[in-house]
Amino acid sequence: MNRLKSKEIYDKACQVIPGGVNSPVRSFRHLKMPPMIVESGKGARIRDVDGNSYIDFCCSWGALILGHAHDGVIDGVYQQMQKGTSFGIATEIELKIANKIVSLIPSIEKIRFVSSGTEAGMTAMRLARGVTERPKIVKFTGHYHGHSDSLLIQAGSGVAKLNPMATSKGVNQNIIADTICLPFNDFEAVRALFRSEEASKIAAVILEPVTGNMGVVLPEPGYLEMLREETAKNGSLLIFDEVITGFRLGLQGAQGLYKIDPDLTCLGKVIGGGFPVAAVGGKAKFLDFLAPLGAVYQAGTLSGNPVAMRAGLETLAIIEKKGFFEDLKRRTDAMTEPLKKSLANKNACLQQAGSMFNIFFGLKKVRSKEDLKQLDEEMFIRFFQFLFEKGVYISPSSHEAWFMTSAHSDAEIETAVNWMIQFIEKYV
Ligand SMILES: Cc1ncc(COP(=O)(O)O)c(C=O)c1O
């Protein structure tokens, strides 16, 4: 595989962009290889600047549920662009997509659009603090809610460690002192916290109800119900970060699947149809704390941008059609079922929720970030490199879900599965 032009562009980019990329994982440094420089995408395939073609199972980190450059989305966006691209003034299309989401997700009575999942998480957290007038936020190790200071917290297990380390330099201790980090799927850790004297200070619990950011990890039976019960009893808000799972695990996301009614929901990725859109939605009595009605400030020049809204609206109109998610699941199972079989006697496992899935090497089951200490990172790197050479692109991180789209054909799925099985049988 010739990747000379990619290498050349990357080297030049390193002169003017830190690490050559605008989001760290794109650099492939952890994969010990020069990154892909993509030229174009259509359907399930992307093409790099050297002309190599890849079947893409990352698809903009789950944002592109219809695949790349979907004709319907592109047509809508093109029409919208003719009318102007940004006004910083309210438009009717914002009402249309707000109505659509409110009609689809029962827990969302009102919604505020922003431009990134980071903003959505940050806004939800600020809102929860404003509503409850309490300082503390509870999150779970391995769950990612964007890179705002308070939510950028590393592992810190159990109630004993109430002052965890920040993940990044530059995040002040006094800011993260108000974030409590617990291990996911640990019932007792949550109950102990809500019995402690910290309880009266807890504004909210935020979580990925099904995680994507430590690979696909499902909540244990009863876990989400327990969180709902404990937060409600304590007067704390329950925030579901469905930036990945929203409109991916079905039209009601993870909350529909598990029948939980969160107070606030963060959305992103799919609702932008490949454009920078995210949102915070929830009960009207909470959303009305946002300015201009309330005293919790939030704003954005490009929030609710009409072109981005149109891409989201076109996407929702397609995935809303009967049978969309059943078909997506069928495609995903065509991939995961043979993979699960080939992994049965290996020291690895595949975890899946709907159309998101991934293989964990070195582990037979993953329930929390703490389990990932045994993850075989080297095996993942070899697997990634092997697939890349064969023209199959999975999410370039051992800690991330892979995504199916409605654009992946049976033949593309079969090709990818065959390469994966070949690797598993030979090396795992
Ligand atoms: C669950 C979750 N929340 C928040 C974010 C942050 O979104 P963004 O990258 O748009 O800031 C992500 C990004 O992957 C995410 O997966």
The ligand as an ORCA input file, in Angstrom:
! r2SCAN-3c Opt
* xyz 0 1
  C     -20.577     10.127     24.837
  C     -19.881     11.335     24.336
  N     -20.113     12.518     24.912
  C     -19.498     13.641     24.483
  C     -18.618     13.613     23.457
  C     -17.951     14.879     22.987
  O     -18.430     15.208     21.740
  P     -17.591     16.173     20.765
  O     -16.423     15.379     20.290
  O     -18.567     16.524     19.693
  O     -17.188     17.359     21.580
  C     -18.337     12.405     22.812
  C     -17.379     12.346     21.697
  O     -17.036     11.331     21.193
  C     -18.986     11.236     23.268
  O     -18.752     10.055     22.705
*
